Amino acid sequence: VLLVESGGGLVQPGGSLRLSCAASGFIFRNYDMGWYRQPPGKEREWVALIDSTGRITKYTDSVQGRFTISRHNFKNTLYLDMKNLNSDDTAVYSCSLRRGGTSVAFGQGTQVTVSS
């Protein structure tokens, strides 16, 4: 399993970013996926989940209405569109492969910093 995130960077408050996660080493379309983040000095937390078809999504309360998780099963890619970012969104964002309701593999992550 290989999960490689990209798209992070420095963005001003109120700005937007799109994160991507390129997946390989497994049959991407068969698995639920997720995005997690780890803010500086804090534990990793889940952000958004998506089922294998892309039809069912779930978000943690703090990002509901601002973040959108999606996937392209032919491209083996997971996305996280983030808008109206604030300083609390500063974190390392990682994608995960989910199996049996649990995240069993994570990528290395991509840094998102929200600052003026």
SULQUI-V199135 format. One record per pair of residues at least 12 apart in sequence whose C-alpha atoms are under 10 Angstrom apart, sorted by the first residue. I is the first residue (numbers start at 1). GAP is how many residues later the second one is. Records with the same first field share a line. If there is no record, write none. Layout:
I=GAP + GAP
This chain:
1=22 + 23 + 24 + 25 + 26 + 27 + 96 + 104 + 105 + 106
2=19 + 20 + 21 + 22 + 23 + 24 + 94 + 95 + 103 + 104 + 105 + 106
3=17 + 18 + 19 + 20 + 21 + 22 + 74 + 75 + 91 + 92 + 93 + 94 + 102 + 103 + 104 + 105 + 106
4=16 + 17 + 18 + 19 + 20 + 73 + 74 + 90 + 91 + 92 + 102 + 103 + 104 + 105 + 106
5=14 + 15 + 16 + 17 + 18 + 72 + 73 + 74 + 88 + 89 + 90 + 101 + 102 + 103 + 104 + 105 + 106
6=12 + 13 + 14 + 15 + 16 + 73 + 87 + 88 + 102 + 103 + 104 + 105
7=12 + 13 + 14 + 72 + 73 + 86 + 103 + 104 + 105
8=12 + 83 + 84 + 85 + 101 + 102 + 103 + 104 + 105
9=81 + 101 + 102 + 103 + 104 + 105
10=80 + 101 + 102 + 103 + 104 + 105 + 106
11=74 + 75 + 76 + 79 + 101 + 102 + 103 + 104 + 105
12=72 + 73 + 74 + 75 + 101 + 102 + 103 + 104
13=70 + 71 + 72 + 73 + 74 + 75 + 76 + 100 + 101 + 102 + 103
14=68 + 69 + 70 + 71 + 72 + 73 + 100 + 101 + 102
15=67 + 68 + 69 + 70 + 71 + 99 + 100
16=50 + 51 + 65 + 66 + 67 + 68 + 69 + 70 + 98
17=50 + 63 + 64 + 65 + 66 + 67 + 68 + 95
18=49 + 50 + 51 + 61 + 62 + 63 + 64 + 65
19=16 + 50 + 59 + 60 + 61 + 62 + 63 + 74 + 75 + 76 + 91 + 93
20=49 + 50 + 51 + 57 + 58 + 59 + 60 + 61 + 74 + 75 + 90
21=14 + 50 + 55 + 56 + 57 + 58 + 59 + 73 + 74 + 75 + 86 + 88 + 89
22=53 + 54 + 55 + 56 + 57 + 73 + 85
23=50 + 52 + 53 + 54 + 55 + 72 + 73 + 74 + 84
24=52 + 53
26=50 + 71
27=46 + 49
28=24 + 43 + 44 + 45 + 46 + 47 + 48 + 49 + 50 + 69
29=22 + 23 + 24 + 25 + 42 + 43 + 44 + 45 + 46 + 47 + 48
30=21 + 22 + 23 + 43 + 69
31=19 + 20 + 21 + 22 + 66 + 67 + 68 + 69
32=17 + 18 + 19 + 20 + 21 + 22 + 24 + 25 + 64 + 65 + 66 + 67 + 68 + 69 + 70 + 71
33=15 + 16 + 17 + 18 + 19 + 21 + 24 + 36 + 37 + 38 + 45 + 62 + 63 + 64 + 65 + 66 + 68 + 69 + 70 + 71 + 72
34=12 + 13 + 14 + 15 + 16 + 17 + 23 + 24 + 25 + 35 + 36 + 44 + 45 + 46 + 60 + 61 + 62 + 63 + 64 + 68 + 69 + 72
35=12 + 13 + 14 + 15 + 24 + 34 + 43 + 44 + 45 + 58 + 59 + 60 + 61 + 62 + 68 + 71 + 72 + 74
36=12 + 13 + 55 + 56 + 57 + 58 + 59 + 60 + 67 + 70 + 71 + 73
37=52 + 53 + 54 + 55 + 56 + 57 + 58 + 72 + 73 + 74 + 75
38=51 + 52 + 53 + 54 + 55 + 56 + 71 + 73
39=49 + 50 + 51 + 52 + 53 + 54 + 72 + 73 + 74
40=50 + 51 + 52
41=50
42=49
44=47 + 48 + 49 + 50
45=15 + 48
46=13 + 14 + 47 + 48 + 49 + 50 + 57
47=12 + 13 + 14 + 15 + 16 + 17 + 20 + 22 + 33 + 46 + 47 + 48
48=12 + 13 + 15 + 16 + 19 + 20 + 21 + 22 + 32 + 47
49=19 + 20 + 21 + 46 + 47 + 48 + 49
50=18 + 19 + 20 + 21 + 28 + 48
51=19 + 20 + 47
52=19 + 21 + 46
53=17 + 18 + 19 + 20
54=15 + 16 + 17 + 18 + 19 + 24
55=15 + 16
56=13 + 14
57=12 + 13
62=26 + 27
63=19 + 20 + 21 + 22 + 26
65=17 + 18 + 19
66=15 + 16 + 17 + 18 + 19
67=13 + 14 + 15 + 16 + 17 + 18
68=12 + 13 + 14 + 15
69=12 + 13
78=17 + 18
79=16
80=13 + 15
85=27 + 28 + 29 + 30
86=27 + 28 + 29 + 30
87=25 + 26 + 27 + 28 + 29
88=25 + 26 + 27
89=23 + 24 + 25
90=21 + 22 + 23 + 24 + 25
91=18 + 19 + 20 + 21 + 22 + 23
92=16 + 17 + 18 + 19 + 20 + 21
93=13 + 14 + 15 + 16 + 17 + 18 + 19
94=12 + 13 + 14 + 15 + 16 + 17
95=12 + 13 + 14 + 15
96=12 + 13
